Amino acid sequence: MSNIAANIAAVQERLANALQRAGRRHDDARLLAVSKTFPADAVQEAYAAGLRCFGENRVQELCDKAPKLPADCEWHLIGHLQQNKVRPALEHARWLHAVDSVALAQRIQRLAGDLSVAPTLLLEVNISGEESKFGLAPGAVEAVLTALQGGPGCCRGLMTVAPLHASERELHAVFAGLRTLRDQLVARTGMALPELSMGMSGDMDIAVAEGATIVRIGTAIFGRR
Ligand SMILES: *Cc1c(COP(=O)(O)O)cnc(C)c1O
């Protein structure tokens, strides 16, 4: 077995164990393999090991890499999206995880209409309130949900990135904060927001305990960047 295949097996076992400990179904969270900085060959190895969902954080890298992989890969753009990169992002990514303004939301819906695509969208929320970080303040999320309504793109939930070097307690608080915000928005708007994209190589177990439905795993699959 290649390193990457062995790493995937280990991560899948870790995910299954975290779901079981949380009393959740074994298929209640999916693994998104974050291939940023790694070449198409590495993604091909992960593909051969059975993975189909891959995440990139930069549009240019997504556009370079995606055409080199089989067409049944599902690409997720997980990084900050600039307005002038929406079109190429929509040409390659089925999911956008980091919608973080009304203007961006409107542009995505307009260009998705032009391109006849129906992306799945997640809103990035800055739960921890770090100043250096992208993402909506919790109080600004509902306006973006409203701006997305009626377009071809469908908002399915929320995404967050936890602070680096946070304690376990802080991580629980951040991930629980995203879940609680989602629950409040569902209660207020009646929208279905089933997806919580949270958890990376270092903190996926805690994210799963707090309800993650997508974990974004780079290092634990592909190695150090
Ligand atoms: C790089 C990245 C990840 C993966 O991080 P690892 O610690 O390598 O698992 C997850 N989410 C986002 C937004 C990223 O940019």
The ligand as a Tripos MOL2 file, in Angstrom:
@<TRIPOS>MOLECULE
LIG
   15    15     1     0     0
SMALL
NO_CHARGES

@<TRIPOS>ATOM
      1 C1         -5.2390   23.5630    4.3480 C.3       1 LIG1
      2 C2         -6.6230   23.5960    4.8290 C.ar      1 LIG1
      3 C3         -7.1940   22.4900    5.4860 C.ar      1 LIG1
      4 C4         -6.4290   21.2030    5.7940 C.3       1 LIG1
      5 O1         -5.5520   21.3920    6.8520 O.3       1 LIG1
      6 P1         -4.6810   20.1930    7.4610 P.3       1 LIG1
      7 O2         -4.2970   20.6980    8.8000 O.co2     1 LIG1
      8 O3         -3.5070   20.0240    6.5550 O.co2     1 LIG1
      9 O4         -5.5290   18.9830    7.5150 O.co2     1 LIG1
     10 C5         -8.5190   22.5850    5.8980 C.ar      1 LIG1
     11 N1         -9.2550   23.7010    5.6610 N.ar      1 LIG1
     12 C6         -8.7480   24.7640    5.0300 C.ar      1 LIG1
     13 C7         -9.6150   25.9560    4.8290 C.3       1 LIG1
     14 C8         -7.4300   24.7590    4.5840 C.ar      1 LIG1
     15 O5         -6.9420   25.8360    3.9640 O.3       1 LIG1
@<TRIPOS>BOND
     1     1     2 1
     2     2     3 ar
     3     2    14 ar
     4     3     4 1
     5     3    10 ar
     6     4     5 1
     7     5     6 1
     8     6     7 2
     9     6     8 1
    10     6     9 1
    11    10    11 ar
    12    11    12 ar
    13    12    13 1
    14    12    14 ar
    15    14    15 1
@<TRIPOS>SUBSTRUCTURE
     1 LIG1         1 GROUP 0 **** ****
